[in-house]
Amino acid sequence: MSFAEGRLVRGLVDRLFLRGGGEGFTLPGALGDEPLLLAIDTGDLSDLLFHLPLLQAVRERHPRARVDFLLPQSHVSLVAPSGIARQCLVYQPRQLKLWSPSCHALLKSVRREGYDLSLVMSCDPHPALETVSLATGAPLRMGPSHPTAYPAVNFEIRSRGGGARYRGDRLAAAAPFLGLPRLAAHRGWPLPDEKLRRTRQLVHFNKPRQDEVLVGLDPTPGKSGHALAAPNFHHLLRQLEGRYPCRVLPLTLSADAERVASLVAGLGATPMTLPCESLFDAVLLAAVCDVVIAGNTDLFHFAAAAGVPTLGLFLEQDANEWEPADQPHVRILRVKDGQRIDPDALLGAFAAVSAAR
C-alpha cells in the first residue's frame, strides 16, 4: 500500500469504523489498571525483538494487562511459547490489500476488541498495518515516525542522533511517557526454563567433550541484504580451530538453505546437526551456544539481547544503527567484502566475548 493509498484508506477507516474521531488520552495515565494492547508484528524479527522490553515493562507495571499479537503465521512458533501473548491473531498478505473483502474483515475484527493501545512494532513506515492500528479505535496508537504517520500513529517513535543510536534502544525514551520504569537493556526473548534445560541436554549428548567451544554460525544475509562470502567464514573457522577446540552449529532464522549448504560443504570438520524446525528452535539453540558468530542478521540481535557471547561480522553496507552499544559480550568486526578477516583482530574479539560469558 502506497502512502497516497494509505491516506485514502485512513479517511475511509475513520468514516466507517471511527465515525469521525477517537477518544482522547492523557499521559502517563493512558493505560489504566487493566489495559488491552494489540502488538502488530510487521514481519521483521529484529523489530519484534526490539519492542519486547516495552511490552514486558507494561506487563510488569500492570499485572492484569492483556497483550494480543497480530502477526504473520511464520512468527507464531516464536511468540506463542513466550507467555507474553493472550492470543495470536494471524494475518495473511492478502488481508493488507486495498479494498479486499478480507482487509475489511480484518479491520472489523480488530475494532470489536476495544483495545486501549495499539503498537506497530517497526522502526520503518508500514502504511497498511498502521491503517489496521487506526481501525482498532485505540486512543493511543504507537508506531514509527514519518511524514504521513498521523492520524494512524499519534505517539510517534523517532530516531535521534541521525540514526546513530542502536535500533534496539529507541523505545527506551518512550517508557516515562507511559509511566513505566527505565527499560532493561537488551532483554532476551522469553524462553521456557524446561525447554532450555532439554536443549542443553541435547547439546551435551551431541558434544560430550566439555572443552569444545560450541560456535553457532549464521551465514545468511544481514539487514542490509548483504552477506559475507562462505570462503571468508571458512577462513575464520580455520583461525579459531587453530587456537580452540570447536564444534560448529549452523543456525539461521531465515530459510536460506542454499547458503547454509555452501557453508557446511567447506567446513573441515563435520558440523553439529540438531533438530531445528521453527524460529523458536533456532532461538533456543542460539541461547545455549558458547559463542554466536553472524553478520548483521536477526539471529545476531537475538543472541546479543540474550547475553550470549556474540561476534558480529559487519560489512560496509551495515549502518551504525545496527550496532549494540557498550555490551561486553558483543564485539563488532568491520569486514570489507572480498578481503580476509585479520586473524589477530578475530582472535582478540573472540577472546573478549568469551571472557564476558
C-alpha distance (Angstrom), angle and dihedral (degrees) to the residues before:
residue distance angle dihedral
M1 . . .
S2 3.81 . .
F3 3.81 123.8 .
A4 3.82 90.6 -107.7
E5 3.80 91.2 52.1
G6 3.79 88.9 44.7
R7 3.82 92.0 57.8
L8 3.80 90.8 49.0
V9 3.78 93.4 48.2
R10 3.80 91.6 47.2
G11 3.77 89.6 55.0
L12 3.80 90.1 52.4
V13 3.80 91.9 45.0
D14 3.78 89.3 52.5
R15 3.81 91.1 51.0
L16 3.81 98.6 41.5
F17 3.79 101.6 35.3
L18 3.80 109.7 17.4
R19 3.80 97.3 32.7
G20 3.76 97.6 -140.4
G21 3.77 103.4 -37.4
G22 3.75 150.1 5.9
E23 3.75 140.5 -120.2
G24 3.77 118.9 -78.2
F25 3.78 123.7 -122.7
T26 3.77 139.3 -159.2
L27 3.78 128.4 -146.2
P28 2.96 134.8 -97.2
G29 3.81 90.8 9.0
A30 3.80 98.1 56.4
L31 3.80 96.6 108.4
G32 3.80 101.1 54.7
D33 3.81 123.6 -164.8
E34 3.81 100.4 -58.1
P35 3.81 107.4 25.7
L36 3.78 124.7 -178.0
L37 3.81 113.3 -144.6
L38 3.78 133.8 -169.8
A39 3.81 113.8 -154.0
I40 3.82 108.8 -162.5
D41 3.80 114.0 -153.6
T42 3.81 112.8 -154.9
G43 3.81 93.3 -164.6
D44 3.81 96.9 -98.2
L45 3.81 108.6 122.4
S46 3.80 95.8 -158.7
D47 3.81 91.9 53.0
L48 3.80 88.8 48.9
L49 3.81 89.2 53.7
F50 3.82 94.4 44.8
H51 3.82 92.5 55.0
L52 3.80 93.9 49.4
P53 3.85 96.9 87.2
L54 3.82 90.4 57.4
L55 3.81 92.5 51.4
Q56 3.80 91.3 46.3
A57 3.80 91.0 49.8
V58 3.82 90.4 52.1
R59 3.80 90.1 51.2
E60 3.80 91.8 48.9
R61 3.81 94.8 47.9
H62 3.83 92.9 40.6
P63 3.84 106.5 34.1
R64 3.81 91.5 -175.8
A65 3.80 93.6 53.1
R66 3.80 115.6 125.6
V67 3.78 121.7 -149.3
D68 3.79 124.2 -163.1
F69 3.80 122.0 -170.5
L70 3.79 124.2 -144.7
L71 3.79 103.0 -162.2
P72 3.80 147.4 145.0
Q73 3.79 117.2 -87.6
S74 3.81 92.2 -111.7
H75 3.82 91.9 65.7
V76 3.81 97.9 50.3
S77 3.81 92.7 88.8
L78 3.81 89.2 59.3
V79 3.82 100.7 41.1
A80 3.81 101.3 39.2
P81 3.86 97.1 62.9
S82 3.82 92.8 44.0
G83 3.80 93.8 83.5
I84 3.79 93.2 -136.6
A85 3.82 97.8 98.2
R86 3.80 124.1 79.6
Q87 3.78 88.0 -164.3
C88 3.79 138.9 -10.3
L89 3.80 114.1 -130.3
V90 3.80 110.0 -164.1
Y91 3.79 122.2 -148.5
Q92 3.80 127.3 -165.4
P93 3.84 123.6 -143.2
R94 3.82 90.6 -113.4
Q95 3.82 89.5 61.6
L96 3.80 89.7 66.2
K97 3.80 94.5 56.8
L98 3.78 117.3 111.1
W99 3.82 116.9 -101.5
S100 3.82 94.8 0.9
P101 3.84 117.4 141.7
S102 3.80 89.1 -128.7
C103 3.83 90.4 56.0
H104 3.81 89.9 51.6
A105 3.81 89.8 50.0
L106 3.81 91.4 50.3
L107 3.81 92.4 51.2
K108 3.81 91.5 49.5
S109 3.80 92.8 48.3
V110 3.82 95.3 53.3
R111 3.81 91.0 44.5
R112 3.81 91.4 57.8
E113 3.83 93.6 59.1
G114 3.83 96.3 68.6
Y115 3.80 98.4 -136.2
D116 3.80 120.7 -165.0
L117 3.81 94.5 -158.8
S118 3.79 132.0 20.0
L119 3.78 118.5 -167.5
V120 3.80 124.2 -164.9
M121 3.79 99.9 -154.4
S122 3.77 100.6 -144.1
C123 3.78 142.7 100.7
D124 3.81 90.2 -149.9
P125 3.83 132.0 61.2
H126 3.82 117.7 -86.1
P127 3.83 106.3 177.1
A128 3.81 96.2 -177.3
L129 3.79 95.4 51.3
E130 3.80 91.5 40.6
T131 3.81 86.0 57.8
V132 3.81 88.7 53.4
S133 3.80 87.7 51.7
L134 3.81 90.1 52.5
A135 3.80 90.6 49.5
T136 3.81 91.6 58.4
G137 3.79 88.6 72.5
A138 3.81 88.7 -138.1
P139 3.81 109.8 161.6
L140 3.81 90.2 -139.0
R141 3.81 116.7 49.5
M142 3.80 117.7 177.7
G143 3.78 125.7 -166.8
P144 3.79 146.5 121.8
S145 3.78 120.3 -44.1
H146 3.80 118.2 -115.5
P147 3.83 135.5 139.0
T148 3.82 95.6 -89.0
A149 3.82 98.6 35.6
Y150 3.83 95.7 109.1
P151 3.00 131.3 111.5
A152 3.81 92.9 18.7
V153 3.81 88.4 51.9
N154 3.79 117.3 37.6
F155 3.83 97.2 165.8
E156 3.79 104.6 52.7
I157 3.81 123.7 -162.7
R158 3.77 108.5 -145.9
S159 3.79 133.5 -167.6
R160 3.78 116.3 -117.5
G161 3.78 129.3 -157.4
G162 3.79 97.8 28.3
G163 3.78 93.9 -64.9
A164 3.83 94.3 -56.7
R165 3.81 93.7 119.4
Y166 3.79 116.0 94.2
R167 3.79 110.7 -98.3
G168 3.77 90.6 -132.5
D169 3.82 90.4 63.5
R170 3.81 100.0 48.8
L171 3.79 96.8 94.4
A172 3.80 92.7 56.1
A173 3.82 90.6 84.9
A174 3.83 91.0 57.5
A175 3.81 96.2 57.3
P176 3.86 98.7 81.8
F177 3.81 91.6 51.6
L178 3.81 88.8 58.6
G179 3.80 93.0 47.2
L180 3.81 91.5 -108.0
P181 3.81 128.4 138.7
R182 3.76 121.8 -111.8
L183 3.78 109.0 -61.9
A184 3.79 116.5 -111.5
A185 3.78 111.5 -109.8
H186 3.79 116.3 -108.7
R187 3.78 101.8 -14.8
G188 3.76 112.0 -164.5
W189 3.77 122.6 -122.6
P190 3.86 110.2 -84.9
L191 3.81 109.1 -100.3
P192 3.83 122.4 -179.0
D193 3.81 112.3 -111.7
E194 3.79 92.6 -130.5
K195 3.82 91.5 53.9
L196 3.80 90.8 49.6
R197 3.81 91.7 49.0
R198 3.80 92.3 51.7
T199 3.79 91.8 46.8
R200 3.82 91.2 52.0
Q201 3.80 89.3 50.3
L202 3.81 90.3 50.8
V203 3.80 91.1 51.0
H204 3.81 91.3 47.8
F205 3.81 91.1 51.2
N206 3.81 90.6 53.2
K207 3.83 95.2 39.3
P208 3.81 107.4 39.3
R209 3.83 93.1 164.7
Q210 3.79 105.1 90.2
D211 3.80 93.0 -163.7
E212 3.81 92.3 63.9
V213 3.79 115.3 101.5
L214 3.80 111.1 -133.1
V215 3.81 105.9 -138.7
G216 3.80 116.3 -165.6
L217 3.79 106.5 -154.4
D218 3.81 125.3 -165.4
P219 3.85 112.8 -172.3
T220 3.82 97.4 175.8
P221 3.83 126.4 116.4
G222 3.79 116.5 -81.2
K223 3.79 132.3 -130.7
S224 3.82 91.1 -72.0
G225 3.80 90.9 57.0
H226 3.81 92.9 -112.0
A227 3.80 129.1 110.8
L228 3.76 139.1 -166.2
A229 3.82 112.1 -104.1
A230 3.82 117.4 -104.2
P231 3.87 93.7 -116.9
N232 3.81 88.7 59.0
F233 3.81 90.2 54.6
H234 3.81 89.5 48.5
H235 3.82 90.8 51.3
L236 3.79 89.8 48.9
L237 3.81 92.9 52.1
R238 3.79 92.6 48.3
Q239 3.80 88.8 55.4
L240 3.79 91.9 50.4
E241 3.80 94.8 44.5
G242 3.81 89.1 53.5
R243 3.81 89.0 61.8
Y244 3.83 106.0 26.2
P245 3.81 135.7 32.2
C246 3.82 101.5 -113.3
R247 3.79 141.2 -176.9
V248 3.78 116.5 -161.8
L249 3.80 121.5 -141.5
P250 3.83 111.7 -170.1
L251 3.80 108.9 -142.2
T252 3.77 136.8 172.7
L253 3.79 139.4 163.6
S254 3.80 90.5 -151.5
A255 3.79 131.1 72.0
D256 3.81 94.9 -116.0
A257 3.81 96.4 132.8
E258 3.81 92.7 159.1
R259 3.81 93.7 62.0
V260 3.80 92.0 45.5
A261 3.81 90.3 50.8
S262 3.82 90.2 50.0
L263 3.80 90.0 51.7
V264 3.80 93.8 48.5
A265 3.82 92.6 47.5
G266 3.80 92.0 61.6
L267 3.79 99.4 44.9
G268 3.77 117.5 116.0
A269 3.80 94.5 -144.6
T270 3.78 129.9 39.5
P271 3.81 108.7 -91.3
M272 3.78 123.5 -129.8
T273 3.79 112.0 -98.9
L274 3.79 118.6 -160.5
P275 3.83 131.3 168.7
C276 3.80 109.2 -82.3
E277 3.78 111.7 165.7
S278 3.81 102.0 149.3
L279 3.79 144.4 25.2
F280 3.79 88.1 -99.0
D281 3.82 91.4 57.1
A282 3.82 91.8 50.1
V283 3.82 92.5 50.5
L284 3.83 90.3 48.0
L285 3.79 92.0 51.9
A286 3.80 92.9 46.8
A287 3.81 89.8 51.8
V288 3.82 92.3 59.6
C289 3.81 97.2 44.8
D290 3.79 119.2 110.5
V291 3.82 90.1 -136.7
V292 3.81 133.3 2.8
I293 3.81 118.4 -151.1
A294 3.79 118.5 -168.6
G295 3.74 145.2 134.5
N296 3.79 120.2 -109.6
T297 3.81 90.5 -53.6
D298 3.79 132.7 142.2
L299 3.80 88.7 -106.9
F300 3.81 90.2 56.2
H301 3.81 90.4 57.4
F302 3.82 93.6 44.6
A303 3.81 91.5 51.2
A304 3.82 93.0 45.8
A305 3.82 91.6 50.0
A306 3.80 90.7 49.9
G307 3.80 92.5 55.5
V308 3.80 93.6 -112.1
P309 3.83 113.0 149.2
T310 3.78 100.5 -98.9
L311 3.79 132.4 -170.9
G312 3.80 114.9 -164.3
L313 3.80 120.9 -157.1
F314 3.79 102.1 -160.1
L315 3.78 124.9 -173.7
E316 3.79 127.7 -146.0
Q317 3.82 89.8 -96.9
D318 3.82 92.4 61.0
A319 3.82 109.6 96.8
N320 3.80 123.3 -137.1
E321 3.81 90.6 -111.6
W322 3.83 87.7 77.5
E323 3.82 95.0 58.6
P324 3.84 116.3 98.0
A325 3.80 108.3 -133.2
D326 3.81 126.5 -127.9
Q327 3.79 98.8 -8.5
P328 3.84 111.8 148.4
H329 3.80 92.1 -157.4
V330 3.83 92.9 53.9
R331 3.79 128.9 71.9
I332 3.79 128.1 177.1
L333 3.80 122.5 -151.2
R334 3.78 115.2 -166.3
V335 3.80 107.3 -140.8
K336 3.79 126.8 -168.0
D337 3.77 110.2 -137.8
G338 3.79 111.1 -108.7
Q339 3.81 94.3 20.3
R340 3.78 126.7 102.6
I341 3.78 119.5 -110.2
D342 3.80 112.6 -106.1
P343 3.85 105.7 -106.9
D344 3.81 95.5 -144.8
A345 3.80 92.8 49.8
L346 3.80 90.3 47.0
L347 3.81 95.9 49.7
G348 3.81 91.8 43.8
A349 3.80 92.3 52.1
F350 3.81 91.9 44.8
A351 3.81 91.2 51.5
A352 3.82 91.5 47.9
V353 3.80 96.1 53.3
S354 3.81 91.9 41.5
A355 3.80 90.5 54.0
A356 3.81 90.2 54.1
R357 3.81 92.1 57.8
